Amino acid sequence: MNKKELKLAVSFLQEASHEYGSHCCNDWEFPPDWLKEEKIQFVKEYHQYNGDSEEFNPKYLHLPDFAAMSFLAHKLEKLANTAKKFDS
């Protein structure tokens, strides 16, 4: 995947996050192959990204779908902007 493709994925995730944010139900669950430690890390990083670190609770590992999308878009954008192995 090149840099332009990563940025396109970011754009789609940001748009989806915005659209999903206006749904009345924002349930989302981690895929079944995620370890508890991976879930904890993801949710902790999300709250740091969101500016509400005090909201992190390792016993409550739930995020709305739009929040997970927005965070993934942020992580992909960061990757696209810093990775030297991507072209364009």
N, C-alpha and C positions, 0 to 999 in steps of 0.2 A: 504494500500500500504506500503510495507516495504522499507527500505533504498536502497536495491539493485534495486528494481523496480523504485524508484525515480531516481536513477542514470542512469538507462537504458533510462528512459524518457528524461533525460537531454541529453544523448548521441544522441538519435533520433532527438531531437529538434535542437541540434547543427549541426548535419549533414543536416537536412532539411534547416536550416538557410543558411548554406553554399551553398547548391544547389539552393535555391530560390534566393539568392543574384546574381546569374548569369543569371536569367531570364530577359528578356527585359522589362517586366512590373511587378512592385512590389506593385500593388494596394492592399490595405487591409482596411477594415472598421471594426469598433468596432461592436460587436453584438448589436442588437437593444435594449436589456434590460439594457445596461450600462447607468448610469446617467452621466450627463455632469461632475459632480464633480469627479466621478470615472475615467472618461477619462482624465481629467486634472491631477489627481494624477498619473495615469499610465504613461502618456507622460512625466510629470515632473521627475518621478523616472527614466524613461528610459534615459533621457538626463543626469541625475546625474551619472547613471551607465556608460554611454557612454563617460563621461568626457567632455561634451559640454553643461554644464548647461546654458550657455549664449544663446544657440539656442532655449531654451524653450520659447514658446509663447502660452499662454492660449487661444488665438484666432485661433491658428493653431494646431489642435489636430490630425494630420495625421502622421503615421509611416509606413514605408515600411513593407511588410510581414516578410522579413528576420530579420528585426530589432526587431519586436515583438517576433519572435521565439527565437532569441538570448537572449533577455531580460527575457523571461519566463524560458528558460533553466538556466540562471543565478539565478533566484529566486528559482527554484526547487532545484538547486544544494545547494544553501544556506540553504534551508529547510532540505534537506537530511543530510547536515553536522552538523546542529545544533539541530534538533528535537530529543528529547530523547524518544519520544513515538514510534519511528520506530525501528523495529528489523533488524538484520543482517546489 
